[in-house]
């Protein structure tokens, strides 16, 4: 009896499931998975409660409820000057993960080559494998994690059809600069490539750095599918309300696949996220300032313990090099850490192409990712427990 398909061969269980089990077993502070330990704005929750109580509990339209699509379009124009038609150029998905999956299924054929910035979020590898695409990683290397433009240019071949972009970048925390985005845009235009741009951390850039959607660059609006989510911007990760915006043909391709996955989801949650997107500027400024303070608390504490800290420019995550403390394998370190110190983190190795794992030159081997989207007292407790790695 056949028990699995080649589409999932080698994917195994995600590192997040493994580390969450270790967290439960050792009653560990979980700085691994990227979800906040506080809820988002109460008024947004009340909008969802009201929707539940007023009969909005049946299927929503496959592309999302009209008020959410209108709010997404207004958000894109308000923050970035991007004009999209809410009826044809916006689609809602079950989180950004489904939006990315649907985009790849709808736009990529088996054998197509897709360039992705490595290290990359683990679902990218899984979905590219399921589509039959050929991954072409372009690696952001420690300590600065800047885009190697010459390597990006060299990765393009006649079979390349798309670039899978992520900025602010998980797991490195890099925010791509205008000159880096200009280089990506020039390559995409020269080779007539589609860009699928994962921008879920768009409102989490620090130290005054701006987030620049690649769709806002000349010649890119017509070839870019931009993906984001209410989970990261409003601390409702469990609601799984994501979306894609872009030219109608790309949105149709994405929804063409999505309609046979979930079709629709979260009907009473969609109007609540629509309300959240209309928040005034002070919400976004306060949200970013709070996360930047938590970043600084975690990074300063990790540096005091002895880690080499690579301070992020955005996202929920900080990266450390563990070698100053006498360790050299992030996967072994993270599997040991819950039992020894009662803390969970995630090794960078799992975000790198499987072909590089185990090699002596594996760029992710000594690196570990830590989440700072936790209450200050939780971060403080984790730092206190991490003193155990010094001995």
Protein Blocks (a to p, Z undefined) as FASTA:
>chain_A
ZZbdfklgoklpafklmmmmmmmmnopacfkbgcdfbdcdfklmmmmmmmmmnopabccd
fkbpfklmmmmmmmmmmmnopacdfklmcccdehjklmmmmmmmmmpcghiacddddddd
fklmmmmmmnopacdddddddfklpacfklmmmmpcfkbcbdcddddddfklpacdfklm
mmmmmmmmmnopacdddfklmmmcgehiacddfklpghklmmcccdddfklmnopaknop
acddddfklmmmmmmmmmmmnopahklmmmmmmmmmmpcfklmmmmmmmmmmmmmmmmmm
mmmnopacdddfedjbdcddfklnopabfklmmmmmmmmnopacddfklmpcfklgopak
lmklmpccddfkbcfklmmmmmmmmmmmmZZ
